[in-house]
């Protein structure tokens, strides 16, 4: 009886021992070896951990590249993490995982940000360029209304020298003795030539030179250029300090386009005394910033003056011009000039004079 009990006890001990060693259970030893045991990681645990790294790296790339997919990437990352073994300490040091992580970092830090920087840079340049781009002045803003001069009274002429177009108008009025007469005249100040600084004289006799108010070319576009007398006349610059009466022609072209000539006193007088003008000197001033009715259609604007000393003054306050005629007070230094102010109704005189060295506006008359 004692031997039977002993045999039963021995059988039980043997069974327990076999179970502990995994003998017939069919279970792989690697499945029961914990990953935390140093020096004994199984190949399957490495593969699982590496796979986990790949999935996480892949999903992080998608997330950094396409932010609108962020929520789905988070789900993908969490589900992959739950499927793999908790052991990843060794796996993250594997070369394949390192390469994927490195590639992921380059994509997330490189491509998306650089492309967005390029877009932002391109966008900002485009906006800055468009916002700072100068829009040429629309000279139709300075013209008279149809009820004064009639419909389609203005025509346009293009100067072939620089491609600039000018409005012009035929004005019917009276001359100094009261006879009916007409003049076809530009309704804009001439704007031609290379800009020189106001502090300099226009001494280059080989090309047309102009002043732009405050040395700003946009002012030339809006109000036209300013010219010393010899420059306006297209005479040698020495004519600003000595008499050149023998070089003045009856219909002096000066810097006007071919087929046009410089305005004389008679031309101005006819335009001033236009049939449509009931406002006196206010009728020749544009309503565009020059306090006039412009009932004549002449459309004078306040282009200001470059003084003989090289100072700019009176922009929008005065229209200054010179005639192709030296003044008898001093033919070396003075010429016949005219001035119209925005603040007074003073009319210019046929005998007014000013310095040749000052820079003034130019109006051209069509030769007919």
C-alpha positions in Angstrom: 0.0 0.0 0.0 2.9 2.3 0.9 4.6 1.4 -2.4 1.4 2.3 -4.3 1.2 5.7 -2.6 4.8 6.3 -3.2 4.4 5.5 -7.0 1.4 7.9 -7.2 3.4 10.7 -5.5 6.3 10.0 -7.9 4.1 10.2 -10.9 2.7 13.6 -9.8 6.2 15.0 -9.2 7.3 13.8 -12.7 4.3 15.4 -14.4 4.9 18.7 -12.6 8.6 18.6 -13.6 7.7 17.8 -17.3 5.2 20.7 -17.4 7.8 23.1 -16.0 10.3 22.1 -18.8 7.6 22.3 -21.5 8.1 18.7 -22.5 5.0 17.6 -24.5 3.0 20.7 -24.4 4.2 21.8 -28.0 4.9 25.3 -26.7 8.1 27.0 -28.2 10.6 28.0 -25.6 10.9 31.3 -27.2 7.3 32.0 -26.5 7.8 31.8 -22.8 11.2 33.6 -22.6 10.4 37.2 -21.5 11.9 39.9 -23.6 13.2 41.6 -20.5 15.8 38.8 -19.9 19.1 40.3 -20.9 21.0 38.5 -23.7 18.1 36.3 -24.8 15.9 38.2 -27.2 14.1 35.9 -29.6 14.2 36.6 -33.4 10.4 36.8 -33.4 10.4 39.6 -30.8 13.0 41.5 -32.8 10.9 41.3 -35.9 7.7 42.3 -34.1 9.5 45.3 -32.5 11.1 46.3 -35.8 7.7 46.0 -37.5 6.2 48.2 -34.9 8.9 50.9 -35.6 8.2 50.8 -39.3 4.5 51.3 -38.8 5.1 54.2 -36.4 7.6 55.8 -38.7 5.4 55.4 -41.7 2.4 56.9 -39.9 4.4 59.8 -38.6 5.6 60.7 -42.1 2.0 60.8 -43.3 1.0 62.9 -40.4 3.7 65.5 -40.9 3.2 65.5 -44.6 -0.5 65.7 -44.7 -1.9 67.3 -41.5 -5.5 66.7 -42.6 -4.9 63.0 -42.1 -3.6 63.4 -38.6 -6.6 61.7 -36.8 -6.5 58.6 -38.9 -2.7 58.4 -38.5 -3.1 58.4 -34.7 -5.5 55.5 -34.8 -3.2 53.6 -37.1 -0.2 54.2 -34.8 -2.1 53.2 -31.6 -3.5 50.0 -33.2 -0.1 48.9 -34.5 1.4 49.5 -31.1 -1.1 47.2 -29.4 -0.3 44.4 -31.8 3.4 44.3 -31.1 5.4 43.1 -28.2 6.0 45.6 -25.4 9.7 45.0 -26.0 11.2 47.6 -28.4 14.4 48.7 -26.6 16.6 46.5 -28.8 14.5 46.9 -32.0 14.8 50.7 -32.1 18.5 50.4 -32.5 18.2 48.2 -35.6 19.6 49.7 -38.8 16.3 49.4 -40.7 14.4 51.2 -38.0 17.1 53.9 -37.9 17.0 54.4 -41.6 13.2 54.7 -41.6 13.3 57.2 -38.7 16.0 59.2 -40.5 14.0 59.2 -43.7 10.9 60.2 -41.9 12.7 63.1 -40.2 14.1 64.4 -43.5 10.7 64.3 -45.1 8.8 65.9 -42.2 11.5 68.6 -41.6 12.5 69.1 -45.2 10.0 68.8 -48.0 6.8 70.1 -46.4 8.4 73.1 -44.7 10.6 74.0 -47.7 7.7 73.8 -50.1 5.6 76.0 -47.8 8.4 78.4 -47.5 8.7 78.6 -51.2 5.0 79.3 -51.6 5.0 81.9 -48.8 8.1 83.5 -50.3 6.6 83.5 -53.8 3.3 84.8 -52.5 4.9 87.7 -50.6 7.0 88.7 -53.5 4.1 88.8 -55.8 2.0 90.8 -53.4 4.8 93.3 -52.7 5.5 93.7 -56.4 1.8 94.3 -57.3 1.3 96.7 -54.3 4.4 98.8 -55.2 3.9 98.9 -58.9 3.3 102.4 -60.3 0.1 103.0 -62.2 0.5 105.6 -65.0 -1.5 108.8 -64.5 -4.8 109.0 -66.4 -4.7 112.4 -68.1 -8.4 112.2 -69.0 -9.0 113.2 -65.4 -7.7 116.7 -66.1 -9.9 117.4 -69.2 -13.0 119.5 -69.5 -16.5 118.2 -69.4 -18.5 117.7 -72.6 -21.0 120.4 -71.7 -18.3 123.0 -72.1 -16.3 121.8 -75.2 -18.7 119.4 -76.9 -18.7 115.6 -77.2 -15.5 114.0 -78.7 -13.8 117.4 -78.7 -10.5 115.8 -77.6 -8.3 113.8 -79.9 -5.0 112.0 -79.1 -1.6 112.2 -80.7 1.3 109.8 -80.0 4.8 111.2 -80.0 6.9 108.7 -81.9 10.1 109.7 -80.0 9.0 107.9 -76.8 5.5 106.5 -77.5 3.8 108.9 -75.1 0.2 110.0 -76.0 -1.2 113.4 -75.5 -4.8 114.8 -75.6 -5.2 117.8 -77.8 -8.2 120.0 -78.7 -9.2 122.7 -81.2 -10.4 125.8 -79.4 -12.3 128.5 -81.3 -12.0 132.0 -79.8 -10.9 135.5 -80.6 -7.6 137.2 -81.1 -6.4 140.5 -79.6 -8.3 142.6 -82.1 -11.5 140.7 -81.5 -11.4 138.6 -84.7 -12.6 135.0 -84.6 -9.7 132.6 -84.7 -8.8 129.1 -83.6 -5.9 127.1 -82.2 -5.3 123.4 -82.0 -3.3 122.9 -78.8 -2.2 120.1 -76.5 -4.4 119.8 -73.4 -1.4 118.3 -71.5 2.1 119.6 -70.6 4.9 118.1 -72.7 6.9 115.2 -71.1 9.9 114.2 -73.1 13.7 113.8 -72.4 16.1 112.4 -69.8 15.6 113.5 -66.2 18.4 115.6 -64.6 18.5 116.7 -61.0 17.0 120.0 -60.1 20.3 121.2 -58.7 21.9 120.9 -62.2 21.5 123.0 -65.4 20.4 121.4 -68.6 23.7 121.6 -70.3 23.9 118.5 -72.5 23.2 119.8 -76.0 23.3 116.3 -77.5 19.9 115.2 -75.9 16.7 116.6 -74.5 16.8 117.0 -70.7 13.9 117.6 -68.3 13.3 118.3 -64.7 10.7 116.3 -62.7 9.3 118.1 -59.7 11.3 117.1 -56.6 13.3 114.7 -58.9 10.4 112.4 -59.0 9.6 110.9 -62.4 6.0 110.2 -61.4 5.5 114.0 -61.1 6.6 114.2 -64.8 4.1 111.6 -65.7 1.3 113.5 -64.0 2.3 117.2 -64.6 4.9 117.0 -67.5 8.5 118.0 -67.5 10.0 121.3 -66.6 12.5 122.9 -69.0 15.0 125.8 -69.0 14.5 128.2 -71.9 17.4 127.1 -74.1 16.3 123.5 -73.6 12.7 124.2 -74.5 13.9 126.0 -77.6 16.4 123.3 -78.5 19.1 125.9 -78.7 22.7 125.6 -77.3 22.7 125.9 -73.5 24.8 129.0 -73.8 21.6 130.8 -75.0 20.5 130.7 -71.3 23.2 133.3 -70.5 23.5 135.2 -73.8 21.2 136.4 -76.6 20.3 134.0 -79.4 17.6 136.1 -81.1 19.0 135.3 -84.5 18.2 131.5 -83.9 14.5 132.0 -83.1 12.2 131.0 -85.9 8.7 132.3 -86.6 7.0 129.0 -85.8 9.7 127.6 -83.5 9.4 123.9 -83.0 11.8 123.5 -80.0 11.3 120.2 -78.2 7.8 119.7 -79.6 7.1 116.7 -81.8 7.4 117.0 -85.5 4.3 118.9 -86.9 4.0 120.9 -83.7 5.5 124.1 -82.4 5.9 126.1 -79.1 3.0 128.1 -77.9 3.1 131.8 -78.5 1.2 134.6 -76.8 -1.4 134.8 -79.6 -2.2 131.0 -79.1 -2.7 131.4 -75.4 -4.9 134.5 -75.9 -7.2 132.7 -78.4 -7.6 129.7 -76.0 -8.2 132.0 -73.1 -10.9 133.9 -75.0 -12.7 130.7 -76.2 -16.4 131.0 -77.2 -17.2 128.5 -74.4 -15.5 130.5 -71.7 -17.6 132.5 -69.3 -15.2 132.2 -66.4 -12.2 134.3 -67.4 -8.9 133.0 -66.3 -10.6 130.3 -64.2 -11.8 128.9 -67.5 -8.3 127.8 -68.5 -7.5 126.1 -65.2 -8.3 122.4 -64.9 -10.7 121.4 -62.1 -8.2 118.6 -61.3 -6.5 120.1 -58.3 -6.2 123.5 -59.8 -9.4 125.2 -58.8 -10.7 126.0 -62.2 -13.8 125.5 -64.4 -11.8 124.5 -67.5 -14.6 125.8 -69.7 -12.1 126.5 -72.5 -10.8 122.9 -72.5 -7.1 124.1 -72.2 -6.8 122.1 -69.0 -3.9 123.8 -67.4 -2.5 122.0 -64.3 -0.3 123.3 -61.5 3.0 121.8 -62.5 5.0 124.2 -60.4 8.4 125.7 -61.1 12.1 124.9 -60.9 13.7 128.2 -59.9 16.9 129.6 -61.4 18.6 128.6 -58.2 17.6 125.0 -58.6 14.7 124.9 -56.0 11.3 123.3 -56.8 8.2 125.2 -55.6 4.5 125.8 -56.1 3.3 122.3 -57.2 -0.4 122.4 -57.7 -0.2 126.1 -56.9 0.9 127.6 -60.2 1.3 127.0 -64.0 4.5 128.6 -65.4 5.5 128.7 -69.0 7.9 130.7 -71.3 7.4 132.0 -74.9 9.9 131.7 -77.7 10.9 135.4 -77.3 13.7 137.1 -75.4 12.8 140.0 -73.1 14.1 143.4 -73.9 14.8 144.1 -70.2 17.9 141.8 -70.6 18.0 139.6 -73.7 20.9 137.7 -72.2 19.0 136.5 -69.1 15.3 137.0 -69.5 12.4 135.9 -71.7 8.7 136.5 -72.0 6.8 134.3 -69.6 3.4 133.6 -68.1 2.1 132.6 -64.7 -1.4 131.5 -63.6 -2.1 130.9 -60.0 -4.6 128.5 -58.4 -5.3 131.0 -55.6 -6.0 134.2 -57.6 -7.7 135.2 -60.9 -4.7 137.3 -61.9 -4.3 137.2 -65.7 -0.9 137.1 -67.3 0.5 140.0 -69.3 2.0 140.0 -72.8 5.0 141.8 -71.4 5.7 139.6 -68.3 9.3 138.3 -68.0 11.4 135.7 -66.1 14.8 134.1 -65.9 15.9 131.8 -68.8 17.5 129.4 -66.2 14.2 128.6 -64.5 12.4 125.4 -65.4 8.9 125.7 -66.7 6.1 123.7 -68.4 5.8 123.5 -72.2 2.6 123.4 -74.3 2.7 122.6 -78.0 0.5 123.9 -80.8 -0.3 121.9 -84.0 1.0 123.5 -87.2 -2.0 123.9 -89.6 
